Structures are given as C-alpha cells and as structure tokens.
Amino acid sequence: MTDELPELRASDADREQVAEVLRDALADGRLDMEEFEERLEATFKARTYGELTPITRDLPTAPGPAVNLIKEPVADGSWASRITGGEGSSTWAVAVMSGFQRRGRWTVPRRFNGFAFWGGGEIDLREANFADGEVVINCVAIMGGMNVIVPPGVEVVVRGIGIMGGFDQREEGVPGDPGAPRVVVTGFAFWGGVGVERKLTKAERQRLRAERKQERLDRKESMRELHESFREDVQDAHRRLLDGHRDLMGDRRDRRDRHDHRDRHDRRDRDRRDD
C-alpha cells in the first residue's frame, strides 16, 4: 500500500513511530550511532510516506514504513473515545545530550518512561489517546529537563522527587472532567526539573480565537446598528422639530394675515364713514 500512496502526507505521529523503530534498532545494535543520527534526521525531514518508506525498510522489525496507512475513523472527541485500551504506541524515550518529543496523535501506555541526561524532552498529551483511565509518566532528569503537557480536563497527580531540582506542582489538585483520564507524574530530578503544563491544542486555540473574533465582529455590528438606529432617531426627532417649527410659523403667518385683513377692512370702513 505504501507504493500505491507514496505522496500521502505523513503526520508527526507517523514520524514518531519511525523514530521509535530507529531507537529500538540502535538499542539492539542493528544501527550504529552515525547511521541512527542520519536516519533520524531524514525521518523528521520527511513529508510523505514515500520518503519514510526506505528509512526502515532494511530493519527486520519493520519491513514497511512503520506507519499506519489505513486511517482509523475520526474519534468523536469524548474522553470515552480517547481511552482505547490495548498497548501504547510508544513506551519510552531517551535524550542524552539531545532531545526527544512525543506529541500529536499517539497512544499513551499505562506507563511511559522518559530519561534525560544533559538534554530535554517534551511529552505532549493534548492530542493523545490513552491505554487506560490512569497512566503513569515516569520522568528521570539528570542535569536536564522534561515537560509534560496535558489538556484541560485531565486530573494530574505529581509524585516525583527532586534533589537540587524539582517537579512542577502547579497543576496538581485541579479536578478532572467526568470520564477523563488521570495522569500520574513520577520520577527523579537531580540538578534538573520536570514541568507540568496545561494547554489547549493549536486547533482549540484557533477555534477560541475565531469565536472571540466573531464575538468582536458581532459586538461591532451591534454597536453599528445601535449607532445607526440612534442616528435615525435623532434625524427623525430633528425632522419632527422642523415640521413643528414650520407649522408654528405657518400658524403665526395665518394669524398675522387675518389680523392684517381685519385692519384693512376696519380702515376701509372708517374711511367710508368719514366720507
């Protein structure tokens, strides 16, 4: 199927799956460090399945590109649909004087182990599925750091130990949504740190920005309509005032004309009597 769809765009999760295969091959001695670094660089530069295919083709653990070309139906976004059971798509990550990332569409196992030595790692759960209702993220940071990013609605429990380092406790104690998973962050930090952040996904931020923009446009339109209505009311009041003034002036002219007419009639009568 890969040959049939070589131009299909690969996702971040697809590239992470290939990178996981490369890490396993490095640990098994199938790749040396130079080959691993070259292939890893090519993996994160790849944009299509056709570019990912040759990277792991010669590895016995992955005859294909190690990505799923048959896309699963889109989940409805509920927590129930994101707690899938089964196994995680990635169970560990290591950064030695380097870095790692787990983000995008991936499945968090019941226990994920991360290790950073003079390096850093990012474990992003915002778009992830969960193998269970409670997952453990075990972080060991030695003169390095790791950051765990969770979406709103997830309960976080922090149980790590820090020596001349620390674990971020700010998100602990925030109640989770009904049915949402529970994330337990454990581990050890020595001259390093493990951060825990709660963030919206990029799509959610864009949706909220679009909603706020639409609200501003709606308020602006309402103000414009209010201003237009007020202007029309003022104009109507001004017209009524002018009409009333014209009517008043017309009544005065009529009274004056009648008075002048009576004066002329009275003068003519006096003139006739005097004659």
C-alpha positions as CSV (number, residue, x, y, z in Angstrom):
1,M,0.0,0.0,0.0
2,T,2.9,2.3,0.6
3,D,3.9,2.1,-3.1
4,E,0.3,2.9,-4.1
5,L,0.2,6.1,-1.9
6,P,3.8,7.5,-1.9
7,E,2.6,11.1,-1.9
8,L,0.3,10.7,1.0
9,R,1.4,13.3,3.6
10,A,2.9,11.9,6.8
11,S,1.9,13.2,10.2
12,D,4.0,14.0,13.3
13,A,2.8,10.7,14.9
14,D,3.9,8.8,11.8
15,R,7.4,10.3,12.0
16,E,7.5,9.5,15.7
17,Q,6.6,5.8,15.0
18,V,9.5,5.6,12.6
19,A,11.8,7.3,15.1
20,E,10.8,4.7,17.7
21,V,11.8,1.9,15.3
22,L,15.1,3.5,14.8
23,R,15.7,3.9,18.6
24,D,14.9,0.2,19.0
25,A,17.3,-0.7,16.2
26,L,20.0,1.4,17.9
27,A,19.4,-0.3,21.2
28,D,19.6,-3.8,19.6
29,G,22.8,-2.9,17.8
30,R,21.3,-3.0,14.3
31,L,22.3,0.6,13.7
32,D,25.4,2.4,14.9
33,M,25.2,6.0,16.2
34,E,26.1,7.6,12.9
35,E,23.5,5.6,10.9
36,F,20.9,6.3,13.6
37,E,21.5,10.1,13.5
38,E,21.4,10.2,9.7
39,R,18.2,8.2,9.5
40,L,16.6,10.1,12.4
41,E,17.4,13.4,10.6
42,A,15.8,12.1,7.4
43,T,12.8,10.9,9.4
44,F,11.9,14.4,10.8
45,K,12.6,15.9,7.4
46,A,10.2,13.5,5.6
47,R,6.9,14.9,4.4
48,T,5.3,11.9,2.7
49,Y,5.1,8.1,3.2
50,G,7.2,7.7,0.1
51,E,10.1,9.5,1.9
52,L,9.6,7.5,5.1
53,T,9.5,4.0,3.5
54,P,13.2,3.5,2.8
55,I,14.3,4.7,6.2
56,T,13.3,1.4,8.0
57,R,12.9,-1.0,5.0
58,D,16.1,-2.9,5.8
59,L,15.2,-3.4,9.5
60,P,13.8,-6.8,10.3
61,T,11.5,-5.3,13.0
62,A,9.8,-3.0,10.4
63,P,9.6,-4.3,6.8
64,G,7.4,-1.3,5.9
65,P,7.5,2.3,6.9
66,A,6.2,1.6,10.5
67,V,3.2,3.9,10.0
68,N,-0.5,3.2,9.6
69,L,-1.6,4.0,6.1
70,I,-5.2,2.9,6.8
71,K,-6.5,5.9,8.8
72,E,-8.9,5.0,11.6
73,P,-12.3,6.7,11.8
74,V,-12.1,10.1,13.5
75,A,-13.0,9.9,17.2
76,D,-15.9,12.0,18.4
77,G,-13.5,13.8,20.8
78,S,-15.1,12.5,24.0
79,W,-12.9,11.1,26.8
80,A,-14.5,7.7,26.4
81,S,-13.3,7.5,22.8
82,R,-9.8,8.5,23.8
83,I,-9.3,5.8,26.4
84,T,-8.7,3.0,23.9
85,G,-7.2,0.1,26.0
86,G,-4.5,-2.1,24.5
87,E,-0.9,-1.1,24.3
88,G,0.8,2.3,23.9
89,S,2.3,3.3,20.6
90,S,5.5,4.4,22.4
91,T,6.6,3.3,25.9
92,W,9.9,5.1,26.4
93,A,12.2,7.9,25.2
94,V,15.8,8.8,25.9
95,A,17.7,12.1,25.5
96,V,21.4,12.1,26.2
97,M,22.9,15.5,25.3
98,S,20.0,15.7,22.9
99,G,16.2,15.9,23.0
100,F,13.0,14.0,22.3
101,Q,9.4,14.7,21.7
102,R,6.2,12.7,22.0
103,R,3.3,14.6,20.6
104,G,0.4,14.6,18.1
105,R,-1.7,11.5,17.7
106,W,-0.2,8.7,19.7
107,T,-1.4,6.3,22.4
108,V,0.0,6.8,25.9
109,P,0.8,3.4,27.5
110,R,-0.1,2.6,31.1
111,R,3.4,3.5,32.0
112,F,5.7,5.7,29.9
113,N,9.4,6.1,30.9
114,G,11.4,9.2,29.9
115,F,15.1,9.8,30.6
116,A,17.1,13.0,30.0
117,F,20.8,13.5,30.7
118,W,22.1,16.8,29.7
119,G,19.2,17.0,27.4
120,G,15.5,17.6,27.3
121,G,12.2,16.0,26.4
122,E,8.6,17.0,25.7
123,I,5.7,14.7,26.4
124,D,2.6,16.2,24.9
125,L,-0.7,14.5,25.7
126,R,-3.1,17.1,24.3
127,E,-4.0,15.1,21.2
128,A,-3.1,11.6,22.5
129,N,-5.2,8.6,23.2
130,F,-4.8,6.7,26.5
131,A,-4.3,3.0,27.0
132,D,-6.1,3.2,30.4
133,G,-8.0,5.6,32.6
134,E,-4.9,6.1,34.6
135,V,-1.4,6.4,33.1
136,V,2.0,6.9,34.7
137,I,4.6,9.2,33.2
138,N,7.9,8.4,34.9
139,C,10.5,11.1,34.3
140,V,14.2,10.8,35.2
141,A,16.0,14.1,34.6
142,I,19.7,14.4,35.4
143,M,21.1,17.8,34.6
144,G,18.3,18.1,32.1
145,G,14.6,18.7,32.0
146,M,11.3,17.3,30.8
147,N,8.0,18.9,30.2
148,V,4.7,17.1,30.4
149,I,1.8,18.9,28.6
150,V,-1.8,17.9,29.4
151,P,-5.1,19.1,28.0
152,P,-7.7,20.8,30.1
153,G,-10.0,18.3,31.9
154,V,-7.3,15.8,32.8
155,E,-6.5,15.2,36.5
156,V,-2.8,15.4,37.3
157,V,-1.0,13.9,40.3
158,V,2.7,14.7,40.9
159,R,4.8,12.3,42.9
160,G,8.3,13.0,41.8
161,I,11.3,13.6,43.9
162,G,13.8,16.4,43.3
163,I,17.3,16.8,44.6
164,M,18.7,20.2,43.6
165,G,15.9,20.1,41.2
166,G,12.2,19.9,41.2
167,F,8.8,18.7,39.9
168,D,6.2,21.3,38.9
169,Q,3.2,21.0,41.3
170,R,1.0,23.8,39.9
171,E,-1.4,21.6,38.0
172,E,-2.0,19.2,40.9
173,G,-5.3,19.4,42.7
174,V,-7.3,20.6,39.7
175,P,-10.3,18.3,39.4
176,G,-10.7,16.4,36.1
177,D,-13.7,16.1,33.9
178,P,-16.1,13.1,34.4
179,G,-14.6,10.2,32.5
180,A,-11.3,11.9,31.8
181,P,-8.0,10.1,32.3
182,R,-5.8,10.6,35.3
183,V,-2.1,11.3,34.7
184,V,0.4,10.5,37.4
185,V,3.8,12.1,37.0
186,T,6.6,10.3,39.0
187,G,10.3,10.1,38.8
188,F,13.5,11.7,39.9
189,A,15.2,15.0,39.1
190,F,18.8,15.7,40.0
191,W,20.1,19.2,39.0
192,G,17.2,19.2,36.7
193,G,13.4,19.7,36.5
194,V,10.2,18.3,35.3
195,G,7.5,20.7,34.3
196,V,3.8,20.1,34.0
197,E,1.7,22.4,31.9
198,R,-2.0,22.5,31.0
199,K,-2.5,23.9,27.5
200,L,-5.1,23.9,24.7
201,T,-4.3,22.3,21.4
202,K,-3.5,24.5,18.5
203,A,-6.8,23.7,16.9
204,E,-8.7,24.6,20.1
205,R,-6.8,27.9,20.4
206,Q,-7.6,28.7,16.8
207,R,-11.3,27.8,17.4
208,L,-11.4,30.1,20.5
209,R,-9.6,32.9,18.7
210,A,-12.2,32.5,15.9
211,E,-15.0,32.6,18.4
212,R,-13.6,35.7,20.1
213,K,-13.1,37.4,16.7
214,Q,-16.7,36.6,15.8
215,E,-17.9,38.0,19.1
216,R,-15.9,41.2,18.5
217,L,-17.4,41.4,15.0
218,D,-20.9,40.8,16.4
219,R,-20.4,43.5,19.1
220,K,-19.1,45.9,16.4
221,E,-22.1,45.1,14.2
222,S,-24.4,45.6,17.2
223,M,-22.8,48.9,18.0
224,R,-23.0,50.0,14.4
225,E,-26.7,49.0,14.3
226,L,-27.3,50.9,17.6
227,H,-25.5,53.9,16.3
228,E,-27.4,53.8,13.0
229,S,-30.7,53.4,15.0
230,F,-29.7,56.3,17.3
231,R,-28.8,58.5,14.2
232,E,-32.1,57.7,12.6
233,D,-33.9,58.5,15.8
234,V,-32.1,61.8,16.1
235,Q,-32.8,62.6,12.4
236,D,-36.5,61.8,12.9
237,A,-36.7,63.9,16.0
238,H,-35.0,66.7,14.1
239,R,-37.5,66.4,11.3
240,R,-40.4,66.5,13.7
241,L,-38.9,69.6,15.3
242,L,-38.5,71.3,12.0
243,D,-42.1,70.3,11.0
244,G,-43.4,71.6,14.3
245,H,-41.5,74.8,13.8
246,R,-42.8,75.2,10.3
247,D,-46.4,74.6,11.5
248,L,-45.9,77.1,14.2
249,M,-44.6,79.7,11.8
250,G,-47.4,78.9,9.4
251,D,-50.0,79.5,12.2
252,R,-48.4,82.8,13.1
253,R,-48.5,83.9,9.5
254,D,-52.1,82.9,9.2
255,R,-53.0,84.9,12.4
256,R,-51.0,87.8,11.2
257,D,-52.7,87.7,7.8
258,R,-56.1,87.6,9.4
259,H,-55.2,90.4,11.7
260,D,-53.9,92.5,8.7
261,H,-57.0,91.7,6.8
262,R,-59.2,92.9,9.7
263,D,-57.1,96.0,10.0
264,R,-57.5,96.8,6.3
265,H,-61.3,96.1,6.5
266,D,-61.6,98.4,9.5
267,R,-59.7,101.2,7.8
268,R,-61.9,101.0,4.8
269,D,-65.0,101.1,7.0
270,R,-63.7,104.2,8.8
271,D,-62.8,105.8,5.5
272,R,-66.3,105.3,4.1
273,R,-67.9,106.7,7.3
274,D,-65.6,109.7,7.2
275,D,-66.7,110.3,3.6
